[in-house]
Amino acid sequence: MSAQTPKYKRILLKLSGEALMGDDAYGINRATINRIVGEVKEVVDLGVQVAVVIGGGNIFRGVAPAAEGMDRATADYMGMLATVMNALALQDAMKHIGLVSRVQSALNIEQVAEPYIRGKAIRYLEEGRVVIFGAGTGNPFFTTDTAAALRGLEISAEIVIKATKVDGIYTDDPKTNPDAMRFTTVSFDEAIGKNLKVMDATALTLCRDQNLPISVFSIFKQGALKRVVMGEDEGTKVLA
C-alpha cells in the first residue's frame, strides 16, 4: 500500500454526544466540534466514504435529573431528539469547512432532517458526501452504539470506528493505573466475556455475528482517525 492509500473505503464513525462537550459540563463546545469535523475532513479528502452516528449524552445529561422516574421509552425518545440536535450542529460545522453532508433521522422530523432511507444514504456516500445518522435506531431501549452497528451493516461499512476519550482498550483504567496495557487487538468473545466496555452487548454481538470489525480510538488525539483509516497501529481493534 502506498503512503496515502487508505485501508478502508467506507467507514462508520460513532461519536458520543459527550465528545462534543470538550471540557464543558454539557452542551456543544464550538472549538471541539470544529476540531472533530477537521479530522473527518482529512479522511474524506483521502477519498474515504464516511457515515456518522452521533449520541446525545451532552444534551440529555442536562435533562437526566428530570428524567429520573420517567417512563423509560419517553426518556429514550428525548435522548433520540438530542442526537438530532447534535447531528444538525455537526452538519453546520461541516458546512463551514466545505464538507457537504446530509442528516438522516430514524424519527420523522421532515422539516429539519430527511428520513433514513438506506439506498439514499449509500448514494450520498458514493457521491462523496458525509451522511450523519440521527435519532439512533428510532426505537427505545436501543443505544446509539447499537444504531452504529446496525447502520454500519446496512451501508456495508468495512469497519465501525468508535471515538472515545481513551486511545484504545486497556487491561485496566489507564487514568488510575499507570501500568495498564493497551490491547492492539481483542476478540469479540473476549470483549463480551471480560465486559471491556467497548460498546454495549447488543452492538458487540451484532458486529460479531456479521463479522464487522470495530476500532476504538481517542478523538482527542490529533490525526488519530486518519491513522486508523490508514491501517496504522492506533487504538484497539475488535476482531472475530
Backbone torsions as a table, in degrees:
resi	resn	phi	psi	omega
1	MET	NA	136.3	178.0
2	SER	-73.7	167.4	-175.2
3	ALA	-57.3	-31.2	-175.2
4	GLN	-111.7	22.3	176.7
5	THR	-97.0	111.8	-178.6
6	PRO	-65.3	150.3	178.8
7	LYS	-75.1	-30.1	-176.5
8	TYR	-117.7	141.0	-179.8
9	LYS	-93.4	-33.4	-178.5
10	ARG	-138.6	124.3	-177.3
11	ILE	-124.2	157.2	171.4
12	LEU	-115.2	115.0	179.5
13	LEU	-95.7	122.6	177.3
14	LYS	-101.1	116.5	178.0
15	LEU	-110.1	132.7	174.6
16	SER	-81.1	154.6	175.4
17	GLY	-61.0	-37.3	-179.1
18	GLU	-58.8	-29.4	-180.0
19	ALA	-61.0	-27.5	-177.3
20	LEU	-80.8	-12.4	-175.3
21	MET	-76.1	-23.0	-172.2
22	GLY	62.1	-129.3	178.6
23	ASP	-96.9	5.9	179.7
24	ASP	-75.7	163.0	-177.9
25	ALA	-76.0	-30.3	178.7
26	TYR	-164.4	176.3	177.7
27	GLY	83.5	-161.9	-175.1
28	ILE	-117.5	123.0	177.9
29	ASN	-89.8	119.6	-173.2
30	ARG	-58.4	-46.8	-178.2
31	ALA	-63.2	-37.9	-178.7
32	THR	-67.0	-46.5	-178.4
33	ILE	-65.8	-36.0	178.0
34	ASN	-64.8	-38.4	179.9
35	ARG	-68.3	-40.4	179.9
36	ILE	-63.5	-46.0	-179.2
37	VAL	-68.5	-26.1	174.2
38	GLY	-64.1	-40.5	177.9
39	GLU	-65.3	-39.3	179.1
40	VAL	-64.9	-41.3	-179.1
41	LYS	-61.7	-39.7	177.2
42	GLU	-52.8	-42.1	-176.9
43	VAL	-74.9	-41.2	178.3
44	VAL	-62.7	-38.1	179.2
45	ASP	-64.1	-19.5	176.3
46	LEU	-82.6	-5.4	-179.1
47	GLY	95.2	9.2	179.2
48	VAL	-81.8	136.9	177.2
49	GLN	-86.5	124.7	-172.6
50	VAL	-120.1	124.9	169.4
51	ALA	-113.8	148.0	-176.4
52	VAL	-127.1	134.5	167.6
53	VAL	-112.3	128.2	-175.7
54	ILE	-115.2	141.4	176.2
55	GLY	-86.3	-173.0	-177.3
56	GLY	-135.1	12.5	-174.2
57	GLY	-58.9	-32.3	-177.5
58	ASN	-65.9	-31.4	179.5
59	ILE	-91.9	-43.2	-174.7
60	PHE	-69.5	-25.2	178.7
61	ARG	-55.6	-38.5	179.6
62	GLY	-68.9	-19.9	-177.4
63	VAL	-101.4	-16.5	-171.5
64	ALA	-52.8	-43.2	179.6
65	PRO	-58.0	-38.0	179.1
66	ALA	-71.2	-24.2	-177.0
67	ALA	-80.1	-11.5	178.4
68	GLU	-62.8	131.3	-178.8
69	GLY	81.9	-3.1	178.3
70	MET	-80.0	153.0	174.6
71	ASP	-55.8	130.4	-173.7
72	ARG	-57.8	-43.5	-178.1
73	ALA	-62.4	-41.4	178.9
74	THR	-62.3	-45.9	178.9
75	ALA	-60.5	-40.1	179.8
76	ASP	-65.4	-39.7	177.6
77	TYR	-64.7	-37.5	176.1
78	MET	-62.2	-41.3	177.2
79	GLY	-61.4	-39.5	179.4
80	MET	-63.2	-40.1	179.0
81	LEU	-65.2	-35.1	176.7
82	ALA	-61.7	-38.3	179.8
83	THR	-66.6	-31.8	178.3
84	VAL	-67.8	-39.9	176.7
85	MET	-59.6	-43.7	178.1
86	ASN	-64.5	-39.6	180.0
87	ALA	-61.2	-41.7	179.3
88	LEU	-66.6	-38.3	178.2
89	ALA	-64.4	-41.4	177.6
90	LEU	-62.4	-45.3	-179.7
91	GLN	-59.6	-42.6	-179.3
92	ASP	-64.6	-43.1	179.2
93	ALA	-64.1	-36.9	178.8
94	MET	-66.2	-40.2	-179.2
95	LYS	-59.4	-36.7	-178.4
96	HIS	-66.9	-21.3	178.8
97	ILE	-111.5	17.8	173.5
98	GLY	81.4	17.4	176.1
99	LEU	-94.5	126.2	178.4
100	VAL	-88.4	126.1	-179.3
101	SER	-135.9	162.2	177.1
102	ARG	-129.1	135.6	174.6
103	VAL	-100.0	126.8	173.5
104	GLN	-118.3	129.9	-176.7
105	SER	-110.6	138.4	177.5
106	ALA	-75.6	-15.8	172.2
107	LEU	-103.6	143.0	179.9
108	ASN	-76.5	107.9	175.0
109	ILE	-135.6	68.9	-164.9
110	GLU	-66.8	-16.6	176.4
111	GLN	-70.4	-26.9	-175.0
112	VAL	-114.3	-23.7	-178.4
113	ALA	-151.8	147.9	178.1
114	GLU	-78.3	154.3	179.5
115	PRO	-67.8	155.5	177.8
116	TYR	-69.7	118.0	174.2
117	ILE	-130.3	116.6	-172.2
118	ARG	-55.9	-49.6	-177.1
119	GLY	-60.5	-39.4	179.2
120	LYS	-66.6	-42.8	-180.0
121	ALA	-58.8	-44.4	-179.7
122	ILE	-65.0	-39.3	179.4
123	ARG	-64.3	-42.3	177.4
124	TYR	-59.0	-43.3	-179.8
125	LEU	-61.3	-43.7	180.0
126	GLU	-64.3	-26.5	178.1
127	GLU	-84.5	0.7	177.8
128	GLY	87.3	13.6	178.1
129	ARG	-92.4	150.5	174.4
130	VAL	-84.4	133.8	177.7
131	VAL	-109.3	123.9	-179.8
132	ILE	-107.5	119.3	-178.9
133	PHE	-95.0	119.7	177.8
134	GLY	-107.7	167.6	175.7
135	ALA	69.4	25.1	175.3
136	GLY	56.0	-133.9	177.6
137	THR	-89.1	-8.6	-175.2
138	GLY	88.3	-0.2	-178.6
139	ASN	-120.6	138.5	173.6
140	PRO	-66.6	164.5	178.1
141	PHE	74.4	2.7	174.7
142	PHE	-117.8	137.7	-178.5
143	THR	-84.5	170.4	175.3
144	THR	-72.5	-19.5	171.6
145	ASP	-62.2	-45.7	178.1
146	THR	-64.0	-39.2	177.0
147	ALA	-60.2	-39.3	-179.9
148	ALA	-64.7	-43.3	178.9
149	ALA	-63.8	-45.3	-178.1
150	LEU	-63.7	-50.4	-179.5
151	ARG	-65.7	-37.6	177.6
152	GLY	-57.3	-43.6	179.0
153	LEU	-69.0	-41.4	-176.9
154	GLU	-64.6	-36.2	-177.9
155	ILE	-93.4	5.9	-178.7
156	SER	59.4	41.8	173.6
157	ALA	-66.1	150.9	-179.4
158	GLU	-86.4	-18.5	-179.5
159	ILE	-160.0	148.0	170.6
160	VAL	-101.1	123.1	-177.5
161	ILE	-109.5	112.9	-176.3
162	LYS	-98.9	118.9	179.4
163	ALA	-85.8	126.6	179.0
164	THR	-131.6	-172.5	177.3
165	LYS	-88.7	-12.8	-177.3
166	VAL	-112.6	145.6	-174.0
167	ASP	-85.2	50.2	177.0
168	GLY	131.9	-169.1	179.3
169	ILE	-104.7	131.7	-175.9
170	TYR	-115.4	162.6	177.4
171	THR	-68.1	-24.0	179.9
172	ASP	-154.2	178.0	179.1
173	ASP	-70.6	112.5	-176.8
174	PRO	-64.8	-19.5	179.5
175	LYS	-71.4	-35.9	-176.3
176	THR	-100.8	-23.8	-178.6
177	ASN	-121.4	104.1	-178.1
178	PRO	-64.8	-18.0	179.9
179	ASP	-88.5	0.5	-179.8
180	ALA	-61.4	135.1	-177.1
181	MET	-104.4	141.4	177.4
182	ARG	-86.2	131.9	173.0
183	PHE	-76.1	137.3	171.9
184	THR	-80.2	-45.6	174.8
185	THR	-138.7	150.0	169.7
186	VAL	-136.2	158.4	176.6
187	SER	-87.8	158.8	176.9
188	PHE	-58.3	-44.1	-177.5
189	ASP	-62.0	-38.1	178.0
190	GLU	-65.4	-46.1	-178.8
191	ALA	-60.9	-39.8	179.8
192	ILE	-74.1	-46.8	-176.5
193	GLY	-63.0	-41.7	-178.2
194	LYS	-89.7	2.7	-179.8
195	ASN	50.6	54.8	-173.6
196	LEU	-75.9	3.3	175.5
197	LYS	55.6	38.8	175.4
198	VAL	-71.9	-55.0	177.0
199	MET	-148.3	174.5	177.3
200	ASP	-72.4	163.2	-172.1
201	ALA	-59.8	-36.6	-179.6
202	THR	-62.0	-46.1	-179.6
203	ALA	-64.3	-44.8	-179.5
204	LEU	-61.6	-45.0	-178.3
205	THR	-64.3	-40.9	179.0
206	LEU	-60.8	-46.4	179.5
207	CYS	-66.2	-40.1	179.6
208	ARG	-62.8	-47.5	-175.9
209	ASP	-66.2	-28.4	-179.3
210	GLN	-102.8	6.1	177.8
211	ASN	56.3	47.3	176.9
212	LEU	-106.2	109.8	-176.8
213	PRO	-67.0	155.6	177.9
214	ILE	-122.7	141.2	172.9
215	SER	-122.0	133.4	179.7
216	VAL	-112.5	125.8	-177.7
217	PHE	-146.4	170.3	179.0
218	SER	-94.7	123.7	179.1
219	ILE	-73.8	-13.0	-178.0
220	PHE	-90.7	-0.1	177.2
221	LYS	-95.1	120.2	-178.1
222	GLN	-54.8	127.0	175.3
223	GLY	75.2	4.5	-175.9
224	ALA	-65.9	-40.0	-179.7
225	LEU	-60.6	-44.2	179.3
226	LYS	-61.4	-41.3	-179.6
227	ARG	-64.5	-38.1	177.3
228	VAL	-62.6	-46.3	-178.1
229	VAL	-64.9	-31.0	178.9
230	MET	-80.0	-7.4	178.8
231	GLY	84.3	18.4	179.7
232	GLU	-81.1	171.2	-179.7
233	ASP	-77.7	87.9	-179.4
234	GLU	-137.7	129.4	178.3
235	GLY	68.7	-154.7	-178.4
236	THR	-129.9	135.8	176.6
237	LYS	-101.4	137.5	174.1
238	VAL	-106.3	117.8	-172.9
239	LEU	-125.1	160.6	179.3
240	ALA	-66.6	NA	NA
